[in-house]
Amino acid sequence: MRRIRVIPVLTLQNEKLVKTIRFKNPNYIGDPINAVKIFNEKEVDEIVILDITATKEKRQPNYKKIEEIAEEAFMPFAYGGGITSLNQIEHLFKLGIEKVVINSALATNLNLLREASNIFGSQSIVASVDVKKNWLGKQTAYTNSKSEKINLPLFEYVKKLEENGAGELFINSIDLDGTYLGYDNVLIKSISELVDIPIIACGGASKITDFYEVMQHGASAVAAGSLFVYQGAQKGILINYPTQEKLAEEVYKKL
């Protein structure tokens, strides 16, 4: 039996918890601090909190809100959104963040990744890649909430992220975000065959067995948003997380 990390992803807009579908149409879920308190009770492995408008609005991370959340989080807590400098990363770690998730800044500044890994340790630096298929079906990396395409071919880009010090890759499928269609297992397999660092798969999870499937294709950990904030076909808002017994039975024991 092999235990893996099962990570809720909470997306913030204007300090509120929201959930998107294919990175569009954010739906209000509730207060992020209340969600974190519930996840505390459910003993989650770790959480990722992403401010999805910080980069688009060209602003710094909301340190006040992040500190409030960090004070309530009993689990390891990773934050992403608006991170562009070493000073910001240092400030976030001082607030109690265990890992930073960097996305848009890396498209033009791989030196930030390299320096951050050297100073703070690669284990605390997560490189995030948002992936979408173009009209020909080719997988392409995007940034700034899918508004800007990264010029490098996807697989060349993720290899550069590894070479420049990323401790983990957070691979998020834009096409599958919020769809409940399952992870992009083919994409994860392709990236896992290219890099040696851990891969967190995100985008599309609909059920616990999806975790097992994507792990079989090379993921090191799994992340999900909708699965942990909605319940039922009508998508009623309910913060939830499977018990360790259920995860052991349906995922861990099979690995």
C-alpha positions in Angstrom: 0.0 0.0 0.0 1.3 3.4 -1.0 -0.2 6.6 0.4 -0.3 9.6 -1.8 -1.1 13.3 -1.4 -4.7 14.2 -2.2 -4.8 18.0 -2.4 -7.8 20.3 -2.4 -7.3 23.4 -4.6 -9.1 26.6 -3.5 -9.3 29.4 -6.0 -9.8 33.0 -4.8 -11.2 36.0 -6.4 -11.5 39.3 -4.4 -10.9 37.3 -1.2 -13.8 35.0 -1.9 -13.7 31.3 -2.6 -14.9 30.6 -6.2 -14.9 27.7 -8.7 -14.5 27.9 -12.4 -15.2 25.7 -15.4 -12.4 25.7 -18.0 -11.0 28.8 -16.2 -14.2 30.8 -16.9 -17.4 31.8 -15.1 -16.3 31.8 -11.4 -19.1 30.6 -9.1 -19.1 31.8 -5.6 -18.5 29.0 -3.1 -18.0 30.8 0.2 -15.4 32.0 2.7 -12.0 30.5 2.2 -11.2 30.5 6.0 -14.4 28.5 6.7 -13.4 26.0 4.0 -9.9 25.7 5.5 -11.4 25.0 9.0 -13.5 22.2 7.5 -10.5 20.7 5.7 -8.6 20.9 9.1 -11.3 18.7 10.6 -11.0 16.2 7.7 -7.3 16.0 8.1 -6.3 16.8 4.5 -2.8 16.2 3.4 -2.2 19.7 2.2 -4.0 22.5 0.4 -3.2 24.8 -2.5 -4.7 28.3 -2.6 -4.6 30.2 -5.9 -5.5 33.8 -6.3 -6.7 33.7 -9.9 -6.9 37.4 -10.5 -3.7 38.7 -8.9 -1.6 38.5 -12.0 -4.3 39.8 -14.3 -4.8 42.8 -12.0 -1.0 43.3 -11.8 -1.0 43.3 -8.0 1.0 41.6 -5.3 -0.3 38.7 -3.3 -2.9 39.7 -0.7 -0.7 39.2 2.3 -3.3 40.1 4.9 -5.7 37.5 3.6 -3.0 34.9 3.2 -1.8 35.4 6.7 -5.4 35.0 8.0 -5.7 31.7 6.1 -2.3 30.5 7.2 -3.2 31.1 10.8 -6.1 28.7 10.5 -4.5 26.0 8.3 -3.2 23.1 10.3 -2.0 21.3 7.2 0.9 22.3 4.8 -0.3 25.2 2.7 0.9 26.3 -0.8 0.0 29.6 -2.3 0.1 30.9 -5.8 -1.0 34.1 -7.5 0.8 37.4 -8.3 4.3 36.1 -7.3 7.0 37.9 -9.3 10.0 38.4 -7.0 12.2 36.8 -4.3 11.1 39.4 -1.8 7.4 38.3 -2.2 8.4 34.7 -1.8 10.4 35.5 1.4 7.4 37.4 2.7 5.0 34.5 2.0 7.3 32.0 3.8 7.4 34.4 6.8 3.6 34.3 6.9 3.6 30.5 7.3 3.4 29.3 3.7 5.2 26.0 3.2 5.4 26.2 -0.6 4.9 28.8 -3.3 3.2 28.1 -6.6 4.7 30.2 -9.5 3.1 30.4 -12.9 2.9 33.5 -15.1 6.3 35.0 -14.0 8.2 31.9 -15.2 7.1 32.5 -18.8 9.5 35.4 -19.0 11.8 35.0 -16.0 13.2 31.5 -15.4 15.9 33.2 -13.3 13.3 33.8 -10.6 12.8 30.0 -10.4 16.5 29.3 -10.3 17.2 31.9 -7.6 14.2 30.9 -5.5 15.2 27.3 -5.6 18.8 28.1 -4.6 17.8 30.4 -1.7 14.7 28.7 -0.3 15.2 25.1 -1.5 13.6 23.4 -4.5 11.3 21.4 -2.2 9.4 24.7 -1.5 9.1 25.9 -5.1 6.3 24.5 -7.3 6.2 25.5 -11.0 2.6 25.6 -12.3 1.7 25.0 -15.9 -1.8 25.6 -17.3 -2.3 23.4 -20.4 -4.9 23.7 -23.2 -5.3 22.0 -26.6 -5.3 24.2 -29.7 -7.7 23.7 -32.6 -5.3 21.1 -34.0 -5.3 19.1 -30.7 -1.8 20.1 -29.8 -1.1 20.7 -26.1 0.0 24.2 -25.4 1.1 26.0 -22.2 -0.8 29.2 -21.3 -0.3 31.8 -18.6 -2.2 34.6 -17.0 -5.4 32.7 -16.5 -5.2 31.2 -20.1 -5.0 34.7 -21.7 -1.4 34.4 -22.9 0.3 31.5 -24.8 3.8 30.5 -23.8 6.0 30.6 -26.9 8.0 27.5 -26.1 6.6 24.1 -27.0 4.9 22.6 -23.9 7.4 19.7 -23.3 10.4 21.9 -23.9 9.0 24.4 -21.4 8.4 21.8 -18.6 11.9 20.4 -19.1 13.3 23.9 -18.7 11.3 24.3 -15.5 12.9 21.2 -14.1 16.4 22.3 -15.3 16.0 25.6 -13.6 15.2 24.2 -10.2 11.4 23.5 -9.9 10.9 21.1 -7.0 7.5 20.0 -8.3 5.3 20.6 -11.4 1.6 21.5 -10.9 0.0 20.5 -14.2 -3.5 21.9 -14.6 -5.7 21.1 -17.6 -7.7 24.2 -18.7 -9.9 22.0 -20.9 -10.9 19.7 -18.1 -11.1 22.3 -15.2 -14.5 21.8 -13.5 -15.8 19.4 -16.0 -15.8 16.1 -14.0 -14.4 14.3 -17.1 -11.4 12.8 -15.4 -7.7 13.8 -15.5 -5.8 14.2 -18.8 -3.9 10.9 -18.2 -2.2 11.0 -21.6 -0.7 14.5 -20.8 0.5 13.4 -17.4 2.1 10.3 -18.8 3.9 12.3 -21.5 5.3 14.8 -19.0 6.2 12.1 -16.4 8.3 10.3 -19.0 10.2 13.6 -19.6 11.0 14.8 -16.1 12.2 13.3 -12.9 10.6 15.7 -10.4 7.1 15.0 -8.8 4.0 15.9 -10.8 0.8 17.1 -9.2 -2.1 16.4 -11.6 -5.1 18.8 -11.5 -8.2 19.4 -13.6 -11.2 17.1 -14.2 -11.4 14.8 -11.2 -14.9 13.4 -10.7 -14.4 10.5 -8.4 -11.8 8.9 -6.2 -10.9 6.2 -8.7 -9.7 9.0 -11.0 -6.8 9.4 -8.5 -5.7 5.9 -9.1 -5.9 6.2 -12.9 -3.7 9.3 -13.1 -1.2 7.9 -10.6 -0.9 4.9 -12.9 0.0 7.4 -15.6 2.9 9.0 -13.7 1.4 11.5 -11.3 3.1 11.8 -7.9 0.1 13.5 -6.2 -3.4 14.5 -7.1 -5.3 17.8 -6.8 -8.9 18.7 -7.3 -11.2 21.7 -6.9 -14.8 21.0 -7.8 -14.7 17.5 -6.3 -14.0 18.9 -2.9 -16.4 21.9 -2.9 -19.5 20.4 -4.7 -21.7 17.4 -4.1 -24.2 15.7 -6.4 -25.3 16.2 -10.0 -26.8 19.6 -9.1 -23.4 20.7 -7.7 -24.7 21.7 -4.3 -22.0 23.5 -2.4 -20.5 21.2 0.3 -16.9 21.2 1.4 -15.9 17.6 1.5 -13.0 15.2 1.5 -12.8 11.4 1.5 -11.8 9.5 4.6 -8.4 7.9 4.8 -10.2 4.6 5.0 -12.0 5.2 1.7 -8.8 6.5 0.1 -6.9 3.4 1.3 -9.5 1.1 -0.1 -10.0 2.7 -3.5 -6.5 4.1 -4.1 -3.6 3.4 -1.8 -4.0 -0.4 -1.7 -4.1 -0.6 -5.5 -0.8 1.3 -6.0 
